[in-house]
Amino acid sequence: MDPAEGRPRFYFQRVSEGKIAKNRVHLDLNVSGSPDTSLEERRKLVEAEAGRLAALGAVEVRTVEEYGEYWTVMTDPEGNEFCLQ
């Protein structure tokens, strides 16, 4: 976590299962602003970034909206999964 809140935040989540098919590193990229940004605005920001990345070769897998959050699961051109939130 960046104490100055000026740089990207990386969160590494441990999982109990061993590698079968998924990557061992899964990035969740926060592209939707601060926590006080409205859900509607966060949705627009995520969708815009998903579109930009799709134009570069990423693939949208699914979108999820639950618990007051919104994110899009994507894969890069090599099939590595990541989320935009």
Secondary structure, DSSP 8 states (H G I E B T S, - for coil): --TTS-S--------SS--SSS-S--EEE--S--TTS-HHHHHHHHHHHHHHHHHTT-EEEEEEEETTEEEEEEE-TT--EEEE-
